Amino acid sequence: MKLSGWLFDLDGTLVDTNALHVDAWDEVFHRFNHAIGRDRIVVEIGKGGDNLIPTLLGKEVEDEDGEKMREAHVKAFKRIARAQGINPAPDAAKLLEELRRRGYRLALATSSAPDHVELIEELSGVPWRTLVDEVTDSGDVSASKPAPDIIAAALKKLSLPANECVMVGDTRWDATAAKRANVRPIGVRFGGSSNLEEKGAEHVFESVAEILAKLDAVIAEVIAG
């Protein structure tokens, strides 16, 4: 395999935000009088809200209140994030910088909206968009993860074929989206997910810091298939 490009999820992979998303969705579901356990919410984190709500509450609720609930989630997340802060994953920026130094093309591939990425940059103190070549977000596609659209859009922007790229993400939904786009998935447990190997990730690490520490071996392993 020739390796030319790396695609990265943002939330739970490069920044520690998954628990904040769970808090925000938990608040929204209670506000709309839906009793959903936090453990059920955790499993769905990584999907876009257009997929998360119908999965947890059904199509009828999605049709009636989906848009209002997603708007409420955005507001709740912003408030919670500003109160608690957002920490970047250890060595995340260093990994991106090293990959670019080695000549790889990089993309952020997130199901989030552009203003969410801006908030992440502000609160984490890292200008993530300047550390990659391209960014794809919810404004580029009509369907969020686990649909492959975000990945396909990133490949198009990078002008790279799927079989020359890998996708680094922290959830099964990242792995699913990558595989549907014929991109090889790499998993990180930083966001709290477990059993990523069983969910489709071909290589799994504790965090992007471990990928950086073992970068030569990781690249060799990926290329070897």
MDAnalysis code that builds the backbone (N, CA, C; Angstrom):
import MDAnalysis as mda
import numpy as np

u = mda.Universe.empty(675, n_residues=225, atom_resindex=np.repeat(np.arange(225), 3), trajectory=True)
u.add_TopologyAttr("name", ["N", "CA", "C"] * 225)
u.add_TopologyAttr("resid", np.arange(1, 226))
u.add_TopologyAttr("resname", ["MET", "LYS", "LEU", "SER", "GLY", "TRP", "LEU", "PHE", "ASP", "LEU", "ASP", "GLY", "THR", "LEU", "VAL", "ASP", "THR", "ASN", "ALA", "LEU", "HIS", "VAL", "ASP", "ALA", "TRP", "ASP", "GLU", "VAL", "PHE", "HIS", "ARG", "PHE", "ASN", "HIS", "ALA", "ILE", "GLY", "ARG", "ASP", "ARG", "ILE", "VAL", "VAL", "GLU", "ILE", "GLY", "LYS", "GLY", "GLY", "ASP", "ASN", "LEU", "ILE", "PRO", "THR", "LEU", "LEU", "GLY", "LYS", "GLU", "VAL", "GLU", "ASP", "GLU", "ASP", "GLY", "GLU", "LYS", "MET", "ARG", "GLU", "ALA", "HIS", "VAL", "LYS", "ALA", "PHE", "LYS", "ARG", "ILE", "ALA", "ARG", "ALA", "GLN", "GLY", "ILE", "ASN", "PRO", "ALA", "PRO", "ASP", "ALA", "ALA", "LYS", "LEU", "LEU", "GLU", "GLU", "LEU", "ARG", "ARG", "ARG", "GLY", "TYR", "ARG", "LEU", "ALA", "LEU", "ALA", "THR", "SER", "SER", "ALA", "PRO", "ASP", "HIS", "VAL", "GLU", "LEU", "ILE", "GLU", "GLU", "LEU", "SER", "GLY", "VAL", "PRO", "TRP", "ARG", "THR", "LEU", "VAL", "ASP", "GLU", "VAL", "THR", "ASP", "SER", "GLY", "ASP", "VAL", "SER", "ALA", "SER", "LYS", "PRO", "ALA", "PRO", "ASP", "ILE", "ILE", "ALA", "ALA", "ALA", "LEU", "LYS", "LYS", "LEU", "SER", "LEU", "PRO", "ALA", "ASN", "GLU", "CYS", "VAL", "MET", "VAL", "GLY", "ASP", "THR", "ARG", "TRP", "ASP", "ALA", "THR", "ALA", "ALA", "LYS", "ARG", "ALA", "ASN", "VAL", "ARG", "PRO", "ILE", "GLY", "VAL", "ARG", "PHE", "GLY", "GLY", "SER", "SER", "ASN", "LEU", "GLU", "GLU", "LYS", "GLY", "ALA", "GLU", "HIS", "VAL", "PHE", "GLU", "SER", "VAL", "ALA", "GLU", "ILE", "LEU", "ALA", "LYS", "LEU", "ASP", "ALA", "VAL", "ILE", "ALA", "GLU", "VAL", "ILE", "ALA", "GLY"])
u.atoms.positions = np.array([
    [0.839, -1.206, 0.000],
    [0.000, 0.000, 0.000],
    [0.869, 1.248, 0.000],
    [0.544, 2.183, -0.842],
    [1.172, 3.493, -0.800],
    [0.386, 4.364, 0.168],
    [1.061, 5.035, 1.096],
    [0.400, 5.889, 2.071],
    [0.704, 7.346, 1.757],
    [-0.332, 8.098, 1.389],
    [-0.159, 9.498, 0.994],
    [-0.905, 10.477, 1.888],
    [-1.994, 10.027, 2.526],
    [-2.814, 10.962, 3.279],
    [-3.346, 10.402, 4.582],
    [-3.545, 11.294, 5.539],
    [-4.105, 10.955, 6.843],
    [-5.331, 11.831, 7.087],
    [-6.448, 11.202, 7.417],
    [-7.676, 11.914, 7.782],
    [-7.876, 11.765, 9.278],
    [-8.291, 12.832, 9.936],
    [-8.471, 12.807, 11.385],
    [-9.862, 13.287, 11.788],
    [-10.497, 12.502, 12.644],
    [-11.661, 12.978, 13.379],
    [-11.170, 14.051, 14.360],
    [-12.087, 14.875, 14.857],
    [-11.694, 15.942, 15.784],
    [-12.097, 15.605, 17.215],
    [-13.405, 15.571, 17.497],
    [-13.899, 15.334, 18.858],
    [-13.551, 13.929, 19.334],
    [-12.907, 13.855, 20.489],
    [-12.560, 12.561, 21.062],
    [-11.285, 11.974, 20.507],
    [-10.747, 12.580, 19.454],
    [-9.515, 12.099, 18.838],
    [-8.391, 13.098, 19.053],
    [-8.609, 14.333, 18.623],
    [-7.608, 15.390, 18.809],
    [-7.899, 16.262, 20.025],
    [-9.151, 16.243, 20.489],
    [-9.529, 17.017, 21.677],
    [-10.430, 16.170, 22.575],
    [-10.414, 16.470, 23.870],
    [-11.142, 15.691, 24.873],
    [-12.538, 16.297, 25.078],
    [-13.474, 15.927, 24.213],
    [-14.804, 16.554, 24.242],
    [-15.961, 15.575, 24.354],
    [-15.710, 14.275, 24.307],
    [-16.830, 13.339, 24.265],
    [-17.740, 13.441, 25.489],
    [-17.138, 13.586, 26.674],
    [-17.952, 13.702, 27.889],
    [-18.806, 14.968, 27.862],
    [-18.285, 16.031, 27.255],
    [-19.051, 17.273, 27.145],
    [-20.260, 17.075, 26.235],
    [-20.077, 16.307, 25.161],
    [-21.201, 16.013, 24.269],
    [-22.256, 15.170, 24.984],
    [-21.819, 14.209, 25.777],
    [-22.775, 13.387, 26.541],
    [-23.563, 14.262, 27.495],
    [-22.878, 15.168, 28.203],
    [-23.566, 16.078, 29.125],
    [-24.596, 16.933, 28.384],
    [-24.210, 17.424, 27.211],
    [-25.104, 18.294, 26.452],
    [-26.328, 17.527, 25.958],
    [-26.130, 16.335, 25.387],
    [-27.274, 15.542, 24.923],
    [-28.163, 15.119, 26.087],
    [-27.565, 14.760, 27.209],
    [-28.341, 14.367, 28.391],
    [-29.247, 15.514, 28.831],
    [-28.721, 16.706, 28.837],
    [-29.497, 17.885, 29.203],
    [-30.649, 18.118, 28.219],
    [-30.352, 17.989, 26.933],
    [-31.369, 18.219, 25.902],
    [-32.478, 17.172, 25.992],
    [-32.125, 15.918, 26.155],
    [-33.146, 14.874, 26.221],
    [-34.068, 15.081, 27.419],
    [-33.495, 15.472, 28.555],
    [-34.337, 15.755, 29.720],
    [-35.258, 16.943, 29.456],
    [-34.735, 17.958, 28.792],
    [-35.534, 19.149, 28.504],
    [-36.731, 18.812, 27.611],
    [-36.525, 17.850, 26.704],
    [-37.597, 17.443, 25.795],
    [-38.362, 16.226, 26.318],
    [-38.137, 15.902, 27.607],
    [-38.892, 14.847, 28.296],
    [-38.681, 13.454, 27.715],
    [-37.423, 13.148, 27.410],
    [-37.075, 11.813, 26.951],
    [-36.100, 11.195, 27.949],
    [-36.424, 10.016, 28.432],
    [-35.589, 9.323, 29.412],
    [-34.622, 8.389, 28.688],
    [-33.427, 8.878, 28.462],
    [-32.382, 8.103, 27.799],
    [-31.182, 8.009, 28.736],
    [-30.767, 6.799, 29.069],
    [-29.633, 6.627, 29.966],
    [-28.339, 7.143, 29.352],
    [-27.471, 7.661, 30.196],
    [-26.202, 8.193, 29.708],
    [-25.385, 7.121, 28.996],
    [-25.507, 5.866, 29.456],
    [-24.756, 4.799, 28.820],
    [-25.181, 4.589, 27.374],
    [-26.458, 4.833, 27.079],
    [-26.938, 4.730, 25.701],
    [-26.437, 5.889, 24.856],
    [-26.355, 7.070, 25.464],
    [-25.845, 8.234, 24.741],
    [-24.376, 8.036, 24.385],
    [-23.612, 7.525, 25.346],
    [-22.171, 7.323, 25.138],
    [-21.910, 6.488, 23.890],
    [-22.694, 5.442, 23.698],
    [-22.493, 4.532, 22.571],
    [-22.668, 5.242, 21.228],
    [-23.530, 6.262, 21.193],
    [-23.852, 6.932, 19.935],
    [-22.987, 8.160, 19.653],
    [-22.179, 8.583, 20.634],
    [-21.314, 9.739, 20.412],
    [-20.347, 9.430, 19.278],
    [-20.184, 10.385, 18.392],
    [-19.384, 10.196, 17.187],
    [-20.225, 10.258, 15.945],
    [-21.530, 9.992, 16.119],
    [-22.478, 10.202, 15.028],
    [-22.839, 11.680, 14.968],
    [-23.285, 12.122, 13.800],
    [-23.885, 13.440, 13.725],
    [-25.264, 13.401, 14.365],
    [-25.748, 14.548, 14.799],
    [-27.051, 14.609, 15.445],
    [-28.185, 14.128, 14.569],
    [-28.016, 14.239, 13.239],
    [-29.054, 13.779, 12.322],
    [-29.212, 12.269, 12.356],
    [-28.174, 11.569, 12.819],
    [-28.252, 10.120, 12.983],
    [-28.474, 9.716, 14.436],
    [-27.913, 10.478, 15.366],
    [-28.004, 10.130, 16.780],
    [-29.440, 10.188, 17.295],
    [-30.169, 11.239, 16.969],
    [-31.528, 11.398, 17.492],
    [-32.467, 10.305, 17.004],
    [-32.563, 10.029, 15.703],
    [-33.468, 8.948, 15.291],
    [-33.050, 7.580, 15.810],
    [-31.751, 7.355, 16.000],
    [-31.303, 6.079, 16.549],
    [-31.802, 5.900, 17.973],
    [-31.719, 6.936, 18.788],
    [-32.097, 6.840, 20.194],
    [-33.586, 7.039, 20.442],
    [-34.228, 7.862, 19.616],
    [-35.603, 8.244, 19.905],
    [-36.605, 7.889, 18.820],
    [-36.119, 7.493, 17.643],
    [-37.024, 7.098, 16.577],
    [-37.300, 8.210, 15.576],
    [-37.795, 7.797, 14.438],
    [-38.033, 8.728, 13.330],
    [-39.117, 9.751, 13.656],
    [-40.133, 9.346, 14.401],
    [-41.222, 10.277, 14.708],
    [-40.717, 11.465, 15.516],
    [-39.889, 11.190, 16.517],
    [-39.313, 12.277, 17.314],
    [-38.381, 13.116, 16.452],
    [-37.591, 12.459, 15.598],
    [-36.699, 13.193, 14.697],
    [-37.491, 14.147, 13.815],
    [-38.585, 13.658, 13.239],
    [-39.388, 14.499, 12.347],
    [-40.025, 15.670, 13.083],
    [-40.421, 15.435, 14.328],
    [-41.133, 16.475, 15.083],
    [-40.195, 17.465, 15.761],
    [-39.126, 16.965, 16.403],
    [-38.297, 17.821, 17.245],
    [-36.800, 17.769, 16.927],
    [-36.412, 16.985, 15.914],
    [-34.992, 16.787, 15.660],
    [-34.201, 18.069, 15.499],
    [-34.701, 18.968, 14.666],
    [-33.975, 20.205, 14.405],
    [-33.854, 21.052, 15.665],
    [-34.933, 21.142, 16.434],
    [-34.903, 21.925, 17.677],
    [-33.954, 21.303, 18.699],
    [-33.898, 19.986, 18.735],
    [-33.014, 19.317, 19.682],
    [-31.552, 19.507, 19.299],
    [-31.268, 19.473, 18.009],
    [-29.889, 19.704, 17.580],
    [-29.453, 21.133, 17.894],
    [-30.335, 22.081, 17.685],
    [-30.009, 23.472, 18.025],
    [-29.784, 23.621, 19.529],
    [-30.602, 22.936, 20.319],
    [-30.446, 22.986, 21.774],
    [-29.133, 22.336, 22.203],
    [-28.736, 21.274, 21.508],
    [-27.470, 20.610, 21.830],
    [-26.289, 21.535, 21.559],
    [-26.329, 22.248, 20.452],
    [-25.242, 23.180, 20.127],
    [-25.092, 24.217, 21.233],
    [-26.218, 24.778, 21.687],
    [-26.172, 25.794, 22.736],
    [-25.692, 25.213, 24.052],
    [-26.192, 24.013, 24.393],
    [-25.782, 23.380, 25.649],
    [-24.298, 23.040, 25.629],
    [-23.825, 22.510, 24.487],
    [-22.407, 22.157, 24.394],
    [-21.533, 23.401, 24.556],
    [-21.885, 24.479, 23.896],
    [-21.085, 25.699, 23.999],
    [-21.002, 26.175, 25.450],
    [-22.137, 26.167, 26.142],
    [-22.159, 26.634, 27.531],
    [-21.323, 25.716, 28.425],
    [-21.503, 24.416, 28.275],
    [-20.762, 23.465, 29.103],
    [-19.271, 23.538, 28.796],
    [-18.926, 23.611, 27.501],
    [-17.519, 23.666, 27.108],
    [-16.836, 24.922, 27.634],
    [-17.527, 26.052, 27.563],
    [-16.933, 27.297, 28.060],
    [-16.745, 27.237, 29.575],
    [-17.644, 26.540, 30.261],
    [-17.538, 26.428, 31.715],
    [-16.422, 25.469, 32.131],
    [-16.250, 24.376, 31.393],
    [-15.308, 23.335, 31.794],
    [-13.973, 23.405, 31.046],
    [-13.972, 24.038, 29.872],
    [-12.765, 24.087, 29.067],
    [-12.611, 22.842, 28.210],
    [-11.710, 22.910, 27.241],
    [-11.439, 21.782, 26.340],
    [-9.930, 21.560, 26.282],
    [-9.540, 20.338, 26.558],
    [-8.125, 19.993, 26.517],
    [-7.782, 19.282, 25.204],
    [-6.702, 19.689, 24.553],
    [-6.243, 18.933, 23.383],
    [-5.689, 17.591, 23.822],
    [-5.786, 16.601, 22.952],
    [-5.163, 15.318, 23.242],
    [-3.648, 15.505, 23.314],
    [-2.988, 14.832, 24.237],
    [-1.524, 14.966, 24.328],
    [-0.839, 14.657, 22.996],
    [0.040, 15.548, 22.596],
    [0.868, 15.396, 21.394],
    [0.077, 15.403, 20.084],
    [-1.193, 15.785, 20.121],
    [-1.995, 15.785, 18.892],
    [-1.430, 16.758, 17.866],
    [-1.141, 17.981, 18.302],
    [-0.590, 18.963, 17.369],
    [0.783, 18.519, 16.863],
    [1.568, 17.908, 17.739],
    [2.894, 17.434, 17.335],
    [2.798, 16.350, 16.269],
    [1.802, 15.466, 16.397],
    [1.628, 14.417, 15.393],
    [1.296, 15.022, 14.039],
    [0.373, 15.966, 14.011],
    [0.009, 16.600, 12.747],
    [1.211, 17.310, 12.127],
    [1.959, 18.011, 12.958],
    [3.139, 18.723, 12.455],
    [4.180, 17.754, 11.898],
    [4.374, 16.624, 12.573],
    [5.368, 15.650, 12.111],
    [4.926, 14.990, 10.814],
    [3.646, 14.681, 10.695],
    [3.154, 14.066, 9.466],
    [3.307, 15.021, 8.280],
    [3.026, 16.282, 8.500],
    [3.209, 17.261, 7.415],
    [4.688, 17.428, 7.081],
    [5.543, 17.371, 8.105],
    [6.978, 17.472, 7.857],
    [7.457, 16.336, 6.967],
    [6.822, 15.178, 7.109],
    [7.189, 14.011, 6.311],
    [6.537, 14.017, 4.929],
    [5.721, 15.027, 4.654],
    [5.167, 15.171, 3.326],
    [3.798, 14.573, 3.102],
    [3.144, 14.125, 4.165],
    [1.798, 13.583, 4.010],
    [0.779, 14.706, 3.876],
    [-0.303, 14.433, 3.160],
    [-1.432, 15.357, 3.068],
    [-2.410, 15.025, 4.191],
    [-2.920, 16.062, 4.874],
    [-3.760, 15.862, 6.048],
    [-5.104, 16.551, 5.889],
    [-6.133, 15.938, 6.504],
    [-7.466, 16.548, 6.513],
    [-8.146, 16.294, 7.847],
    [-8.889, 17.277, 8.323],
    [-9.854, 17.058, 9.395],
    [-11.136, 16.587, 8.740],
    [-11.715, 15.524, 9.274],
    [-12.968, 14.987, 8.728],
    [-13.950, 14.851, 9.883],
    [-14.723, 15.906, 10.148],
    [-15.630, 15.947, 11.280],
    [-17.063, 16.135, 10.821],
    [-17.994, 15.523, 11.561],
    [-19.412, 15.704, 11.265],
    [-19.967, 16.999, 11.850],
    [-19.126, 17.726, 12.575],
    [-19.573, 18.945, 13.247],
    [-19.662, 20.128, 12.289],
    [-20.336, 21.168, 12.748],
    [-20.502, 22.382, 11.956],
    [-19.242, 23.241, 12.040],
    [-19.039, 24.143, 11.069],
    [-17.851, 25.013, 11.087],
    [-17.693, 25.815, 12.375],
    [-18.798, 26.317, 12.937],
    [-18.663, 27.115, 14.150],
    [-18.260, 26.260, 15.353],
    [-18.554, 24.961, 15.291],
    [-18.094, 24.059, 16.352],
    [-16.574, 23.912, 16.282],
    [-16.049, 23.788, 15.089],
    [-14.599, 23.689, 14.918],
    [-13.942, 24.967, 15.440],
    [-14.529, 26.105, 15.155],
    [-13.998, 27.376, 15.633],
    [-13.995, 27.424, 17.158],
    [-15.078, 26.934, 17.778],
    [-15.150, 26.898, 19.240],
    [-14.074, 25.984, 19.810],
    [-13.875, 24.823, 19.195],
    [-12.844, 23.884, 19.640],
    [-11.472, 24.555, 19.592],
    [-11.205, 25.276, 18.512],
    [-9.918, 25.963, 18.388],
    [-9.760, 27.007, 19.484],
    [-10.808, 27.776, 19.704],
    [-10.747, 28.832, 20.722],
    [-10.469, 28.270, 22.109],
    [-11.229, 27.240, 22.497],
    [-11.147, 26.736, 23.868],
    [-9.966, 25.795, 24.092],
    [-9.517, 25.117, 23.057],
    [-8.358, 24.227, 23.215],
    [-7.048, 24.973, 23.042],
    [-7.122, 26.162, 22.427],
    [-5.922, 26.949, 22.209],
    [-5.048, 26.444, 21.077],
    [-5.629, 25.598, 20.208],
    [-4.860, 25.035, 19.089],
    [-5.562, 25.379, 17.773],
    [-4.866, 25.998, 16.835],
    [-5.472, 26.331, 15.541],
    [-5.466, 25.111, 14.612],
    [-6.340, 24.162, 14.883],
    [-6.313, 22.867, 14.195],
    [-6.358, 23.001, 12.680],
    [-7.127, 23.939, 12.186],
    [-7.276, 24.058, 10.729],
    [-5.992, 24.471, 10.038],
    [-5.097, 25.133, 10.766],
    [-3.821, 25.525, 10.163],
    [-2.818, 24.373, 10.150],
    [-3.122, 23.308, 10.865],
    [-2.206, 22.167, 10.967],
    [-2.518, 21.086, 9.944],
    [-3.578, 21.291, 9.163],
    [-3.947, 20.323, 8.126],
    [-4.090, 21.048, 6.794],
    [-4.188, 20.259, 5.735],
    [-4.327, 20.840, 4.399],
    [-5.771, 21.143, 4.037],
    [-6.697, 20.313, 4.532],
    [-8.102, 20.480, 4.190],
    [-8.986, 20.173, 5.395],
    [-10.198, 20.717, 5.369],
    [-11.190, 20.455, 6.421],
    [-12.517, 20.126, 5.769],
    [-13.140, 19.040, 6.209],
    [-14.519, 18.760, 5.802],
    [-15.371, 18.720, 7.056],
    [-16.537, 19.352, 6.984],
    [-17.447, 19.402, 8.117],
    [-18.869, 19.240, 7.621],
    [-19.845, 19.476, 8.482],
    [-21.243, 19.240, 8.124],
    [-21.703, 20.101, 6.957],
    [-21.010, 21.203, 6.716],
    [-21.387, 22.057, 5.602],
    [-21.039, 21.484, 4.247],
    [-20.228, 20.424, 4.231],
    [-19.800, 19.826, 2.969],
    [-20.673, 18.664, 2.518],
    [-21.531, 18.161, 3.418],
    [-22.274, 16.938, 3.102],
    [-23.706, 17.029, 3.608],
    [-24.540, 16.110, 3.146],
    [-25.923, 16.042, 3.603],
    [-26.135, 14.956, 4.638],
    [-25.190, 14.031, 4.775],
    [-25.311, 12.937, 5.741],
    [-24.031, 12.845, 6.563],
    [-24.182, 12.717, 7.872],
    [-23.031, 12.680, 8.766],
    [-22.590, 11.242, 9.027],
    [-21.490, 11.084, 9.762],
    [-21.033, 9.749, 10.143],
    [-22.164, 9.028, 10.896],
    [-22.335, 7.736, 10.656],
    [-21.418, 6.800, 10.010],
    [-21.528, 6.700, 8.485],
    [-22.300, 7.588, 7.857],
    [-22.274, 7.637, 6.390],
    [-20.864, 8.017, 5.947],
    [-20.441, 7.579, 4.768],
    [-19.072, 7.830, 4.318],
    [-18.860, 9.200, 3.696],
    [-19.893, 10.029, 3.662],
    [-19.840, 11.279, 2.907],
    [-18.703, 12.202, 3.338],
    [-18.506, 12.335, 4.660],
    [-17.442, 13.210, 5.178],
    [-16.078, 12.736, 4.696],
    [-15.881, 11.430, 4.713],
    [-14.611, 10.865, 4.284],
    [-14.416, 11.083, 2.788],
    [-15.463, 10.824, 2.026],
    [-15.380, 11.009, 0.572],
    [-15.084, 12.462, 0.220],
    [-15.705, 13.396, 0.949],
    [-15.458, 14.816, 0.698],
    [-14.016, 15.188, 1.007],
    [-13.466, 14.599, 2.074],
    [-12.068, 14.878, 2.426],
    [-11.117, 14.345, 1.360],
    [-11.402, 13.153, 0.862],
    [-10.568, 12.582, -0.198],
    [-10.585, 13.457, -1.441],
    [-11.779, 13.966, -1.767],
    [-11.902, 14.831, -2.943],
    [-11.094, 16.106, -2.768],
    [-11.161, 16.703, -1.574],
    [-10.406, 17.929, -1.331],
    [-8.901, 17.685, -1.347],
    [-8.497, 16.521, -0.861],
    [-7.078, 16.182, -0.845],
    [-6.578, 15.733, -2.216],
    [-7.511, 15.406, -3.105],
    [-7.167, 14.866, -4.432],
    [-6.342, 13.587, -4.308],
    [-6.787, 12.717, -3.377],
    [-6.110, 11.450, -3.148],
    [-7.092, 10.288, -3.265],
    [-6.624, 9.139, -3.740],
    [-7.484, 7.958, -3.790],
    [-7.650, 7.351, -2.398],
    [-8.764, 6.691, -2.179],
    [-9.057, 6.106, -0.874],
    [-7.997, 5.115, -0.430],
    [-7.464, 4.344, -1.373],
    [-6.526, 3.287, -0.990],
    [-5.133, 3.797, -0.653],
    [-4.952, 5.128, -0.659],
    [-3.680, 5.711, -0.231],
    [-3.825, 6.488, 1.073],
    [-4.963, 6.306, 1.748],
    [-5.227, 7.100, 2.947],
    [-5.669, 6.231, 4.117],
    [-5.464, 6.777, 5.325],
    [-5.990, 6.173, 6.543],
    [-6.827, 7.216, 7.268],
    [-7.748, 6.736, 8.104],
    [-8.607, 7.603, 8.900],
    [-8.393, 7.301, 10.369],
    [-8.044, 8.311, 11.157],
    [-7.827, 8.143, 12.589],
    [-9.043, 8.692, 13.331],
    [-9.690, 7.825, 14.109],
    [-10.874, 8.243, 14.852],
    [-11.017, 7.452, 16.131],
    [-11.925, 7.910, 16.992],
    [-12.048, 7.293, 18.322],
    [-13.312, 6.469, 18.505],
    [-14.180, 6.388, 17.517],
    [-15.425, 5.644, 17.697],
    [-15.642, 4.649, 16.567],
    [-16.578, 3.745, 16.809],
    [-16.956, 2.780, 15.776],
    [-17.519, 3.484, 14.552],
    [-18.103, 4.650, 14.757],
    [-18.736, 5.370, 13.641],
    [-17.668, 5.936, 12.707],
    [-16.524, 6.336, 13.250],
    [-15.405, 6.745, 12.398],
    [-14.921, 5.569, 11.558],
    [-14.778, 4.408, 12.211],
    [-14.311, 3.217, 11.499],
    [-15.309, 2.805, 10.420],
    [-16.595, 2.862, 10.752],
    [-17.630, 2.489, 9.780],
    [-17.611, 3.418, 8.578],
    [-17.552, 4.724, 8.846],
    [-17.531, 5.698, 7.756],
    [-16.308, 5.495, 6.872],
    [-15.155, 5.248, 7.500],
    [-13.926, 5.043, 6.738],
    [-14.028, 3.814, 5.849],
    [-14.478, 2.710, 6.415],
    [-14.549, 1.472, 5.645],
    [-15.543, 1.593, 4.488],
    [-16.645, 2.304, 4.726],
    [-17.620, 2.514, 3.655],
    [-17.035, 3.357, 2.524],
    [-16.037, 4.181, 2.866],
    [-15.374, 5.002, 1.847],
    [-14.115, 4.326, 1.322],
    [-13.877, 3.081, 1.738],
    [-12.699, 2.304, 1.315],
    [-11.388, 2.889, 1.807],
    [-11.466, 3.574, 2.971],
    [-10.278, 4.099, 3.639],
    [-9.994, 3.225, 4.861],
    [-8.739, 2.926, 5.104],
    [-8.400, 2.044, 6.211],
    [-8.473, 2.795, 7.540],
    [-9.234, 2.267, 8.530],
    [-9.429, 2.966, 9.797],
    [-8.400, 2.618, 10.860],
    [-7.925, 3.642, 11.543],
    [-7.061, 3.502, 12.714],
    [-7.851, 4.029, 13.910],
    [-7.913, 3.256, 14.991],
    [-8.682, 3.667, 16.153],
    [-7.807, 4.144, 17.297],
    [-8.326, 5.109, 18.067],
    [-7.685, 5.540, 19.313],
    [-8.727, 5.479, 20.420],
    [-8.305, 5.017, 21.584],
    [-9.237, 4.851, 22.705],
    [-9.377, 6.122, 23.536],
    [-8.715, 7.190, 23.144],
    [-8.678, 8.425, 23.930],
    [-10.070, 8.927, 24.296],
    [-11.029, 8.816, 23.367],
    [-12.374, 9.317, 23.628],
    [-13.208, 8.438, 24.537],
    [-12.682, 7.280, 24.904],
    [-13.392, 6.415, 25.835],
    [-13.996, 5.172, 25.223],
    [-13.888, 5.001, 23.915],
    [-14.470, 3.835, 23.262],
    [-13.637, 2.587, 23.543],
    [-14.316, 1.453, 23.546],
    [-13.650, 0.169, 23.731],
    [-14.019, -0.749, 22.578],
    [-13.312, -1.859, 22.486],
    [-13.595, -2.869, 21.459],
    [-13.553, -2.302, 20.041],
    [-12.661, -1.352, 19.808],
    [-12.588, -0.748, 18.481],
    [-12.158, -1.757, 17.424],
    [-11.345, -2.746, 17.842],
    [-10.940, -3.779, 16.892],
    [-12.163, -4.534, 16.372],
    [-13.103, -4.814, 17.269],
    [-14.307, -5.545, 16.891],
    [-15.238, -4.681, 16.036],
    [-15.064, -3.370, 16.105],
    [-15.949, -2.451, 15.385],
    [-15.351, -2.001, 14.060],
    [-14.207, -2.576, 13.665],
    [-13.709, -2.305, 12.327],
    [-12.361, -1.638, 12.218],
    [-11.838, -1.089, 13.329],
    [-10.530, -0.446, 13.252],
    [-9.448, -1.499, 13.029],
    [-8.565, -1.251, 12.069],
    [-7.540, -2.232, 11.731],
    [-6.331, -2.150, 12.650],
    [-6.067, -0.971, 13.178],
    [-4.975, -0.780, 14.130],
    [-5.540, 0.109, 15.237],
    [-5.259, -0.211, 16.499],
    [-5.834, 0.531, 17.621],
    [-4.736, 0.954, 18.589],
    [-4.797, 2.218, 19.028],
    [-3.815, 2.788, 19.946],
    [-4.546, 3.504, 21.077],
    [-3.838, 3.734, 22.164],
    [-4.462, 4.415, 23.296],
    [-4.806, 5.859, 22.943],
    [-3.964, 6.504, 22.166],
    [-4.175, 7.905, 21.815],
    [-3.294, 8.248, 20.624],
    [-3.460, 9.463, 20.114],
    [-2.587, 9.899, 19.026],
    [-1.151, 10.061, 19.512],
    [-0.969, 10.250, 20.832],
    [0.387, 10.332, 21.371],
    [1.128, 9.019, 21.153],
    [0.435, 7.894, 21.278],
    [1.067, 6.599, 21.038],
    [1.411, 6.436, 19.558],
    [0.535, 6.944, 18.680],
    [0.846, 6.885, 17.246],
    [2.126, 7.657, 16.967],
    [2.257, 8.851, 17.551],
    [3.462, 9.652, 17.341],
    [4.699, 8.928, 17.864],
    [4.572, 8.347, 19.057],
    [5.719, 7.672, 19.668],
    [6.176, 6.472, 18.850],
    [5.254, 5.845, 18.129],
    [5.565, 4.639, 17.352],
    [5.406, 4.884, 15.856],
    [5.570, 6.127, 15.431],
    [5.171, 6.511, 14.091],
    [5.831, 5.680, 12.994],
    [7.110, 5.468, 13.077],
    [7.776, 4.691, 12.030],
    [7.183, 3.286, 11.922],
    [6.952, 2.658, 13.075],
    [6.388, 1.309, 13.085],
    [4.946, 1.319, 12.597],
    [4.199, 2.342, 12.980],
    [2.788, 2.457, 12.546],
    [2.721, 2.563, 11.028],
    [3.536, 3.437, 10.469],
    [3.545, 3.636, 9.015],
    [3.928, 2.340, 8.305],
    [4.941, 1.674, 8.819],
    [5.387, 0.418, 8.200],
    [4.284, -0.632, 8.260],
    [3.575, -0.687, 9.388],
    [2.512, -1.665, 9.562],
    [1.351, -1.377, 8.617],
    [1.005, -0.103, 8.491],
    [-0.090, 0.277, 7.597],
    [0.259, -0.050, 6.151],
    [1.459, 0.304, 5.744],
    [1.879, 0.058, 4.357],
    [1.920, -1.442, 4.059],
    [2.338, -2.220, 5.060],
    [2.426, -3.673, 4.862],
    [1.040, -4.305, 4.768],
    [0.023, -3.574, 5.246],
    [-1.343, -4.086, 5.170],
    [-1.704, -5.025, 6.274],
])
